[in-house]
């Protein structure tokens, strides 16, 4: 405290008046706050903007990988629709298609960053990131003569506004202001008699007196303290409500892994299932879209309940697709999780039949196709979040890509799972298929009955 006494003496000598220790503390807090708030706000906004751009750059890889998968599956229209929707959601700023070295499609039309680069300049960066001060861009060859480029315009005002309104900067400023108020209130507490009485009462009763604010003659300093208590209680309530909202957005699989007590990265064995709704893209582009979305929501709610019934966890809902898995039970073999997954799929297909009986009355069919694969998943940090990865995620995609019969609900799986199948379940061999990424052909089985 010697430096405060020296400062007080210097100010008294310079200005001809004496400053109390309490005044000096408030002066130091005010100056510190005036410097800290704008500096910390600018730095926080810059850091949040960089994170927003990084998340969008991560989405570029996602959409390019989806584009390659859809193009190989012959789903060009679906790819175009997905990219348009990504643009509407502000996840990408533009995309460009070159065929045989010629520009064939630009969206949105006239986007300067999209058209101001040639095929030659972009083809050199195929498979690599092109990042500068105004753009983040990535190009991939979907075929030998077909180049897809997806980019982010960093000059986009939406990024700035998204940074301001989605970064909770107002909450941070409010927290800083409340902190300053709390410090000032603490100083008042040291200099106010009725607050000393309040302290004595709390010490006697062991609790904060609820009727304190209704007492007559309470000082303005005490009122400031009570206001800070109320503000803190409101902030805590808001934090609880926001936490509840966030928990509803994180699906059960990630919640279970995050709160499992294990430190990422780690792996576990499971049977993963991917269930896809047939004809989604075609119906989504029709007038029946909103009504069909209600049926999809009903289906996904039922799927979640069924998976949970068999100790399954929902990992992700992506458009018309659900990804969920059943962990191997400790002390049991692979057969256990495979059997639980097949039982769940049976009930899920029954649910799809019930929904189909309603949609047929409306002129549309509702059928699904499922693929399962047993293997190892890895839970680890990816960019600024936690995610699952593993070969079974790819295997189920490849299996679903060969399913052509959409007239009824289907379950396909590799013949490598045959030793783990229930003897009462009847499967038939569909044939041998060359799946992308597999050096040898894979024999696929189809569930006939259980």
N, C-alpha and C positions, 0 to 999 in steps of 0.2 A: 504493500500500500504506500511505500515511500514515494513512488513516482506520481501518485495521485496528489499527495501533499505538496510535492515540488511543483506540479502543474497548477495546483490551486494558488500557491504563493506567487507564481509567475503571472497568472491572470489578475490576481489582486494588485500586483505592482503595476501592471500595464494599464488596466482599466479602472483602477481606483475603487473597486468594489470587491467584496468577499464572496466567494462561491462555496456553497456547502458541498460536502462529499456527495450528498444525494443528487444535487444539481449536476455535478461533474459526471456521475454515473449515467444520468439521463442524457446528457450532452454526448457522451461517448456512444451510447446506444443509438441515438438519433443519427450521428454521423456515420457510424458503422452500417446502420440500416440503409441510409441513402446511397452508400457505395455498394453494399452487398446485393440489394434487391435487383437493380438493373443489370449488374454484372452477372449474377447467378442466373437471371432470367434469360439473358442473351445466350449464355453458354449452354443452358438446358435446352433452349429451342434449337440451337445448332446441333447438339448431340441427338435430340429427338428427330430432327429432320434427316440426319445421316442414317439413323436407324430405320426411318420410314423408307428411304431410298434403298437401303440394304434389303429390307423385306421385299420391296418390289423387284429388286434384282434377283432375289431368290425365286420369285414367281416366274421370271423369264425362263429359267431352267425347267421349272415344272411344266409350263405351257409348251415348251419345245419338246419335252419328252412325251407329253400327251399328244402333241401334233404328230410325232413320228409313229406312235402307236396307232392313232386313228388313220393316218395315211396308209400304213401297212395293212390296216383292216379294211381299206377302201371307203372309209367314212369321211370323205372330203367335206360334205355339207355340214356334218356334225362338227368338224374341226373349225370351219369358218364361223359357225354359230357360237362355239365356245370362245373364240378369239373376240368376236363382237361383244359377247357378254362380259369378257374380261375388260374390254375397253370401257363399257358402260359402268363397270364397278371401279374404274380408275386404277386397275391393277397393271394395265399397260397403256401406252400413249399412242402407239401405232404399230402396224405390221405390214410387211411388204412381201410379195411373192414374185420370184423370178423363175421363168421356165426357158430352158435352152439359152440362157444368158440375156433374155429379154424381160423387161418389167411387164408383168401381166396383171397385177392387182395391188392397189394401195388403199389402206384404210387407216384413218379417215382420208377421203380424197383431198389432195392439195396440202397435206401435212408437210411442212418444209423439211423437217429432219428425215422424213420418210423418202422423199424424192430427191434430196440433194446429195445422194451418194450413189455411185454407179455399182453395177453388178461386180465389176472387177475388184473394186475396193472392198466390197462386202465378202466376196468369195474368199479373199485372202484371210479373213478373220473367221471363216467357218469353223465352228467348234470352239471358238474363243470369245472372250468378253472384249467388247470395245467400249471403253469407259473414258469420258473426258468431262469437262466442266458443264456441258449442256446436255449430255445424253449418256445413257447406259444401254448398250445394244448387244444382242447376240444373234448369230446366224447359224443355221444348221441345214445340211442337205437332207431333205426327206427322200430324195431319190438322186440318181446321178445327174439329172438335168433339172432338178427342182430345188430351189433355195428359198427357205423361209427365214425372214428377219423379223424379230420382235424387239421393240425398243421402249425406253422411258424418256420422256422429255423433262429434264430437270428444271427447265424454265417454267414449267407448268405451275400456274398460280394455285391449283388445287393442292399441290404438295405443301405449299406454304400454309394455306388455310387448314389443311388436315393436320399439319404439325401444331398449329395454334390451338385448334378446338379439340383435338384428340389426345393431346399430350398432358392434359390435366394441369396446365401451367397455372390456371386460376387457383386451383387447389393448393399448389405449391406456394403461390404468393400469399394466399390466405393463411396457410400454415406458418409462413415466416412472420406475417403481421401478428398472428395470435401468439407467436413466440415472444415477439417484442412486447406485446401487451402483458404477457405473463411475467416477463422480467420487470417491467415497470410496476406491475401490481405487487410483485414481491417487495420492491423498494417501498411502496406505500404501506405494505403490511408492517414493515419495520418501523414506520413512523406514525402509525395511526392507532389511537387508543382502543377504538371499538373492535378493531381486528385482533388486538391482544385479548380482549374479552372473548372474542369468538374462538381464539385458540384455546383459551382456558376451558371454554364450554366443550369443545371437541375433545380435549384431553379427559374431561370428566365423563362424558357420555360415550366416547369412542366412535362418534359418527358426526357427519356434517348436519347441523340443525336445519331442517327443511323450512322452518318458519322464520329464518334469519332475515330474509329480504323484506318481510312485512313489518319489521320493527320500526318504530318512529325514531327519528334523529339519526338514522344511519348515514355515514359519511359518503361523499362521492367516491372516495378511494375504495371503500368497501363495495360500493355498487359496481365499480370497475372489476373488482375481483370476482364478484358473483356472475357478472356478464361473461367473464372468461371461462368460468366453470360451465355455464350454460352452453357457450360456444364449443367447448371441448366435448360436452356430451352430445351436441348435435353432430359434430364432426365424426365422433365415434359411431353414432347411429348410421350416418351416411356411409361410412367405411364398411360397416357390417352389411348394409343393403347392397353396396357395390360388389362386395365379396360374394354375396349370395348370387348376384347376377352372373358374375364371372364363373362361378362353380357350375351354373346351369349350362354355360357355353362349352365347358371342357367335358368331353365325353368320358364315360366310366373307365375305359381302358387306360387313358392317360392319367386320370385321377388316381386309379389304383396303383399305377407304377410310380407316380410322383410321390405318393404318401406311403409307399411300401416300406420305407426305412432303408432301402438299399441305395447305394451311391452309384449313379451312372458313371461310366458305361457298364452294363451287365447284360447277360443273355439268359434266355429261358426257352424251353421246348414247348410247343403248342401245336394245335391243329387250327389253321387259319381258313376262314370261309369268306368268299366274295360272292355276294348275291346281287344280280343286276336285273332291273325291270326291262322287259322287252318293249320295243317300240316307243321308248320314251321320247327320243328326239323328234320323231314324226308327230306325235301327239302334242308335244310341247310347242310346236310351231302352228298348231291349229287353234280354233276357237274353244276347243274342249280343255284347253290348258289349265284354267283355274279350277275347274271341277276335278280334273285328273290329279291336280296337286293335292286336293283334299284326300283323295284315295291313297296317294303316295304317303301322306303324313300319317294316315290311319295304319297303313302297312308298316311303316318304320316304327311307329309306337308299339304295334303288336310284335314286330321282330325284336325290339329291345326287350320286351317282357319275356318273350320265349327264350332268347339267348341267356337272359339272367336266370331263368328257371333251370337251365342246365349248366350253371356256373360259367357262362360265357361273358365276354366283355366286348362292348362296342368300341371299335377304334375310330371309325370315321364314316360319315355319310357324305358322299360326293355325287351330287346331282341325283341320278337314278340308281346309285350303287351304295351298298352297305358292306363294310368290312368289319369283321368281328372274329374273335378267336377264343379257343378253349384251352387253357393251360393244362399241361400234363400234371396229374395228381402225384405228389411225392409218394414213392413206394409202389406205384403202379406203372404198368408198361404203356407203350404208345396206344394200345388198343382202347384204353379208357377214354382219352380225349377224342379219338376218332369216332368212337361209338356215341359219345355225348353230342358231337357235332352233327352226326347223321340224324340222331333223334330230333335235334333242334331243327334241322333242315326239313325233316318230315312235317313237323308242326307248322313251320313257316310256309311250306308249300300248301298245306291245308288252309292256312290263313289267306294265301293268294287266291285259292279256289273260291273261298267265300267272297272275297272282294270282286273276283271275276264274275260271280253270279249277279252282282249289282251293276258292274260296268257294262256287261253285255246288254242289259236292259236300256242302257244309254247309248248303245251302238259301238262299244269299244271292248276289246279283250284286255285282260290283265293277267299276264303270265310272267314268270321269272325264270332265270337260269342261275344255277349256283355251281361253284367249283371249290373244292377243298384241297388242302395240301398240308402235310405234317412236316415240321422242320423247326429251325431255330430263329428266333427274333432277337434283335439287339436293340436295347433301349439306351439312347445316348443323346448328348447335346448336339443339335444341328443349328448352325448360325446362332441365333439368340433364343432358341427354344429347345424343347425336348421332343424326340420323335422316335418312331420304330422303323427298323429296316431289316431286310432279310430276303432270302431267295424265294420263300413261299409267297411273298407279295407279288413277285414277278411271275412265278409259276401259275398262280390262279388267273392272272391277266391273260397269259398265253393260252391257258385251257379254255377260258370263256371265248377267246377269239375264234375258236374252231367250231363253236356250237352254232348250228344253222337252223335246227328245228325249234321254232318259237311258238308252235301251236299249243304246247302244254308245258308245265313246269318240269325243268330238267336239273339233274345233279350229275356232274362229270368229275372224275378224279383219275389220277394216274394209277396204272396197274401195280405200281410199287407198294400201294397200300393194301393190296389184296389179302396178305396174311393177317392184317388187323381188322378185317371186316367181319361183321356178325354173320354167322352161317344162315340165319333166317332171312337176311336181306338178299335179294336177287339182283345181280348186276350182269350186264351183257357187255361184251367187247365191242367197242365202236370201230376201232381200227388203230393203225399206227400213224402218227403225225410227226412232222418235222416242226418243232416249236422253236421260235427265234431264241437264240442264246443257248440252245442245247445241241451238243455235238452229235448225239445219237437220236434216232426217232423214239417217240414216247407212245406207249400203248395206253389208250384211254378207255375207261369203263363208264357206263351209264347206269344209274339206278333204275331198275324196272319196278320193283315192289319191295315192301318190307313186311 
